[in-house]
């Protein structure tokens, strides 16, 4: 069994969705999205959302 960690580039995700005017996707469930991309022998360990850091 392989363990997977998903890293989401929040800034690019947000502005990509915004540029396409896909407002309904602003509230994506990123855990469910990540799980849907896994292969059968993989398990999701964590999802890290990387946004703006000050």
C-alpha positions as CSV (number, residue, x, y, z in Angstrom):
1,X,0.0,0.0,0.0
2,X,1.5,3.4,-1.0
3,X,0.9,6.5,1.0
4,X,0.2,9.8,-0.8
5,X,0.4,13.4,0.3
6,X,-1.3,16.0,-1.9
7,X,0.1,19.5,-2.2
8,X,-2.3,22.1,-3.6
9,X,-1.0,25.4,-4.9
10,X,-3.9,27.5,-3.6
11,X,-2.9,30.7,-5.3
12,X,-2.8,29.2,-8.8
13,X,-5.9,27.1,-8.2
14,X,-7.9,30.2,-7.0
15,X,-6.8,32.5,-9.8
16,X,-7.2,29.7,-12.5
17,X,-10.8,29.1,-11.4
18,X,-11.4,32.9,-11.2
19,X,-10.1,33.5,-14.7
20,X,-12.5,30.9,-16.1
21,X,-15.4,32.4,-14.1
22,X,-16.1,29.0,-12.5
23,X,-17.4,30.4,-9.2
24,X,-19.1,27.2,-8.3
25,X,-15.7,25.6,-7.9
26,X,-14.5,28.2,-5.3
27,X,-15.5,25.7,-2.5
28,X,-13.9,22.5,-3.8
29,X,-13.6,19.7,-1.4
30,X,-9.8,19.2,-1.9
31,X,-9.7,16.0,0.2
32,X,-12.4,14.4,-1.9
33,X,-10.8,15.6,-5.1
34,X,-7.4,14.1,-4.0
35,X,-9.0,10.8,-3.0
36,X,-10.7,10.6,-6.4
37,X,-7.3,10.7,-8.1
38,X,-5.7,7.9,-6.2
39,X,-5.0,4.4,-7.6
40,X,-6.6,1.5,-5.8
41,X,-3.3,0.6,-4.0
42,X,-2.8,4.1,-2.6
43,X,-4.1,5.8,0.6
44,X,-4.3,9.5,1.2
45,X,-2.3,10.5,4.2
46,X,-2.7,14.3,4.0
47,X,-3.7,17.3,1.9
48,X,-1.6,20.4,2.2
49,X,-3.0,23.7,0.9
50,X,-0.2,26.1,0.1
51,X,-1.4,29.7,0.0
52,X,0.1,33.1,0.5
53,X,2.7,33.4,3.2
54,X,3.6,36.7,4.8
